[in-house]
Amino acid sequence: MPILIPDLLYQADAFVPGRALQYDDGRITRIAPADELDGPDAIRLRGRALMPGFVNAHSHAFQRVIRGRTQSRPAAGDVADFWTWRVAMYRAALALEPADVHAVSRFCFIEMLRAGITTVGEFHYLHNDPRGAPYADRAELAHAVIRAARDAGIRIRLLNVCYATGGIDRPLEAGQRRFATPDLDEFVSTTAALADGAAGDPLVGIGVAAHSIRAVPRAWLRPLHDWAAGRDLPFHMHVSEQVAEVDACRGAFGLRPVELLHGAGVLDGRFTAVHATHIGDDEVALLAGAGATVCACPTTERDLGDGFLRARDLVHAGAHIALGTDSQTVIDMLEEMRLIEYHERLLRRERVVVTAPGGAAAALAPAAVLIRMATTAGARSLHLPVGVLEQGARADLIAIDLEHHTLAGWTADTLAALIALSAPADVVADVWVGGRSVVRGRVHDAQADAASAFTALSRRLAEGS
Ligand SMILES: [Zn+2]
C-alpha cells in the first residue's frame, strides 16, 4: 500500500506538518503521524504540500474550442453579450463530429488535471448528429466524452442534460437541434443505459440535469428530479444566469426561477443551481433552507458579463457553494476561488468578506471557505466521496510545489491564503486520481498527443468559419 509523506498535509481546514497518507485500491486507507507510517517503501514528497484534488462541478468540455474566438464584437451588431456569445457557441457545437468531441474533451480534461482538478461534473447536452438526428446509439457523444475522461485519467460525473424547448413554451431553434431530447421516456432510458454502462467503473458516474427553465417544460422538472432521486443521483440545472431569464420566468409564471423550482418540489440536497447570479432575498433563503448547492462559475460569469454571485449572503444563509470552469475561458480553480472573495470586496468596498459564520473567533478565513468550495462543496454537489483527505475517501490528491517562487515566504499558517488568493495554477506539481499518478512534475503523459489533435481540430474549425 503506497505511503506518501509530504512536508504539509491539508486536513480540517489547515495545513499541518508531520502527517503521512496511505492509500490502497483507489481509496485513502489511513492518515497518521509520519513516524508511524514511515518505512522503506514510503515516498517522501519533499518540498510538497498535499491537498485534496479540486472538484470542478460544472463544465462543458467542448466549449474549449471557442476560447479566444468570441473576444471581438459581432460584425452584425454593436452589442456583444451572453446571447451573441451563445450564437458563436452554437456554431462550434454544430461543427463537431464524435471524434472531435473526444479530441476537445480529452485535451480539456488534461488541462484540468494539470490545474489540479481531479473530478469534473460534465454538463452534457450535445446529443444529436449535426443535422439534429439521433445517432444510432443515442448516447454516442456522451460515450465520446466518457472515453475522453478515461483516456485523460480524470474522474467524471457526466450529467446528462434534458433539453426540449428553445425558450419557455417556444420550439427549439435551428441552432439547438443537436441538444434536443424529444421526450421524457427517451431521456430517462438513455440516461439509465449510461448509468448501467458506467456501473463498476470507479472513475465514471452519471447524473441528471435539466438544462434550464428556458429549455425544459415546468411539468417535466418533478419527474426528472424524482427519477434522479430514485437512483440517488445528483440533479443539476442552470438557474438565473441572466436577467432576461428571470424576466421571462416572471412573465410566464408570475414567479422568479428559484420560486418556480421550489413550487415544483425539486429543491433539496441533491439539487445544484448553476450560476444563480440574479436571485432575490427569498431565493437565497429557499436555496439555503433546502440544503441545495449553488455552483458559481466566476471566470465564465466574468467573461459573459453575467453578474455577481451573492456569495456572502449565500454563505451566511447556510447555502453550499461549489465552483465550475463552465465555458473553459479559464481553467484555473484558484482563479474561480479568489473571484468569489474579490468580487465581494469590489462590490462592498471592504476586505476579507466571505468568511464562514460563527463569531469572530470561530469564523473561518476566506481561504479555508474558498478551498471548501473547490473541494467538499463540489463533492457534495456531485455526490462523490472526494474533496477531502480522510480515511475512506477516494485517493484524489494534488501536491503543491512549496518551492514555487509565488509561494516564497510561506508558513503553515499563511499557505492556504497564498494558494487561494495569490498563486497561479502551476503551483500544482503532481496529481493522483484514485491513487493513480496522472501528472508528475506538471507533465501529463498524453499532453503532447492531445494538444496536437486539439490544434488540428481548432485549425479546421477556424478555416471552416
Ligand atoms: Zn453551463
Residues whose N, C-alpha, C, O or C-beta is under 5 A from the ligand:
A	BS01	ZN	D326
